[in-house]
């Protein structure tokens, strides 16, 4: 089994290509400023992870920017502080400001020379446009939770991706290599669908799961890299 055996790469974006933890934490700044005590960054991110997962399960058809607004309201309620509807909406629209990892764009441009490329994301179409501009990549396909009507780790997202890759791009499931950071949103469901996977372990030098809820269920990891740059170098070395 080699990296070059596959025809198509499918990527999770947030946490893998976009530094969503920095984006989330910075966008929650106005809320954090209202707290009388300072919270540790990972404490904030873990509360976000728990709240987001619950909101996604409760309102799977809610588009991501609106779902984020509801998440911020729930966090404010948890912290017992006031949050206006406009402040909540501002947090919901913050995705376009979330920064890319410094190695994402160059790595994607390299891999684009060797694979068909798609993303399977929990984002909505409009919000994703801002992230896509940061990544400087022309995807062969963008599959959003808004298209599916459910959020990962719901298996319908992976079924939707496989169906459309086969129908629109002529790619069979065994020809897809899925690349992601989240064990919960990607590794567990992709394993259950029999997919081969690359884990981009962005938190390799940190404890805990940050903005991602801990995984529930079994998963396998066929390749693990600490960054997209490491992944791209491994492919380059393999075909050299």
Buried (B, 14 or more C-beta within 10 A) or exposed (E): EEBEEBBBBBBBBBBBBBBBBBBBBBBBEEBBEEEEEEEEBBEBBBBBBBBBBEBBEEEBEBBBBBBBBBBBBBBBEEBEBEBEEEBBBBBBBBBBEBBBBEBBBEBBEBBBEBBBBBBBBBBBBBBBEBBBEBBEBEBBBBBBBBBBEBBBBBBBBBBBBBEBBBEEBEBEBEBBBBBBBBBBBBBBBBBBBEBBBBBBBBBEEEEEBBBBBEBEEEBEEBBEBBBBBBBBBEBEEEEE
